[in-house]
């Protein structure tokens, strides 16, 4: 007797000779067998499909971080002695994206977590939403009270970090 059911054929209990009225136990086991067959069929179909990896959103968040950093540096009058402001902002943003993603990928590898580097880059990139929003709010509404900045950083960046 096979444990995997074919979804195209009815369960085996329907072919049993009728005893007049079926008990509830037979009906329950039949529905459990159908559910097990469906879940195994879905699992088999999902196992063959590749996981979609996309980097459009994370890259747009990196470029948003570059723009926010440029806005913050220009509004405070920051002077870069070697290089340009945009080169500094791009270097910081992309180093964060790839550096943190590679660090998390290495930790995941040693903990035997099956995740690809592209998936980790995507996850780290989407995690930039909190820092982008925090830095933008801090640049738009500068405050003498640093506790507002730290509260925003804790809440918004903390939620992004918890996602990772």
C-alpha positions in Angstrom: 0.0 0.0 0.0 1.5 3.3 -1.1 1.6 6.3 1.3 1.6 8.9 -1.5 -1.8 9.6 -3.1 -2.3 10.6 -6.6 -4.6 13.6 -6.7 -6.2 12.4 -9.9 -7.6 9.2 -8.3 -10.0 9.0 -5.4 -8.7 7.8 -2.0 -8.5 4.0 -1.4 -11.3 4.1 1.2 -13.9 4.8 -1.4 -13.2 1.4 -3.1 -13.8 -0.5 0.1 -17.1 -2.5 0.2 -19.9 -0.5 1.7 -20.9 -1.6 5.2 -24.0 0.4 5.2 -23.0 3.6 7.0 -19.4 4.7 7.2 -18.1 5.7 10.7 -16.7 9.1 11.4 -13.2 7.6 12.0 -13.0 6.4 8.3 -14.1 9.8 7.0 -11.5 11.5 9.2 -8.7 9.3 8.1 -9.8 9.8 4.5 -9.7 13.6 4.8 -6.3 13.3 6.5 -5.0 11.2 3.7 -6.2 13.7 1.1 -4.6 16.5 3.0 -1.3 14.6 3.2 -1.5 13.9 -0.5 -2.1 17.5 -1.4 0.6 18.9 0.9 3.1 16.4 -0.5 2.1 17.3 -4.1 2.5 21.0 -3.3 5.9 20.4 -1.6 7.1 18.5 -4.7 6.0 21.3 -7.0 7.5 24.0 -4.9 10.8 22.1 -4.5 11.6 22.3 -8.2 10.9 26.0 -8.6 13.8 28.5 -8.1 13.4 31.2 -5.5 13.1 34.6 -7.2 16.1 36.8 -6.3 15.8 40.4 -7.2 18.1 43.3 -6.5 16.1 46.2 -7.9 14.6 47.3 -4.6 17.8 47.0 -2.6 19.8 48.9 -5.2 17.2 51.7 -5.2 17.5 51.9 -1.4 21.3 52.1 -1.7 21.0 55.0 -4.2 18.4 56.6 -1.8 20.9 56.3 1.0 23.5 57.9 -1.3 21.2 60.8 -1.9 20.3 61.2 1.8 24.0 61.1 2.8 24.8 63.7 0.1 21.9 65.9 1.4 23.1 65.5 5.0 26.7 66.3 4.1 25.9 69.3 2.0 23.4 70.7 4.6 26.0 70.5 7.4 28.8 71.9 5.3 30.9 68.7 5.5 34.2 69.0 3.5 35.9 66.0 2.0 39.7 66.5 1.6 40.4 63.5 -0.6 37.8 62.7 -3.3 34.3 64.0 -3.7 31.2 64.0 -1.6 29.4 61.7 -4.0 32.3 59.3 -4.1 32.3 59.1 -0.3 28.5 58.6 -0.2 28.6 55.8 -2.8 31.6 54.1 -1.2 29.9 54.1 2.2 26.6 52.9 0.9 27.9 50.1 -1.3 30.5 49.0 1.2 27.7 48.7 3.8 25.5 46.7 1.4 28.1 44.2 0.3 30.2 44.1 3.4 27.3 43.4 5.8 25.7 41.0 3.4 29.0 39.0 3.1 29.4 39.1 6.8 25.9 37.8 7.4 26.4 35.2 4.6 29.6 34.0 6.3 27.8 33.7 9.7 24.9 31.9 8.0 27.3 29.5 6.3 29.0 28.5 9.6 25.5 28.0 11.2 24.5 25.7 8.3 21.7 28.0 7.1 21.0 27.5 3.4 20.9 31.0 1.9 22.6 32.3 -1.2 24.7 35.4 -1.3 22.2 37.2 -3.6 19.4 36.5 -1.1 21.5 37.9 1.7 22.3 41.0 -0.4 18.6 41.5 -1.1 17.7 41.1 2.6 20.4 43.5 3.7 19.4 46.0 1.0 15.8 46.0 2.1 17.0 46.4 5.7 18.4 49.9 4.6 14.9 51.4 4.7 15.1 52.2 8.4 18.4 54.0 8.2 17.4 55.9 5.1 14.2 57.1 6.7 16.0 58.0 10.0 18.8 59.9 8.3 16.4 61.7 6.0 14.2 62.8 9.0 17.3 63.9 10.9 18.6 65.9 7.9 15.2 67.6 7.2 14.4 68.4 10.9 17.7 69.0 12.6 17.2 69.1 16.4 19.5 70.2 19.2 18.0 67.3 21.2 19.9 64.2 20.2 17.5 61.9 22.0 14.9 62.4 19.1 17.5 61.1 16.7 18.5 58.2 18.9 14.8 57.3 19.5 14.2 57.3 15.7 17.3 55.2 15.2 16.3 52.7 17.8 12.7 52.3 16.5 13.1 52.5 12.7 16.6 50.9 12.4 15.7 48.4 15.1 12.7 47.2 13.2 14.9 46.8 10.0 17.5 44.9 12.0 14.9 42.6 13.4 13.8 41.7 9.9 17.3 40.6 9.0 
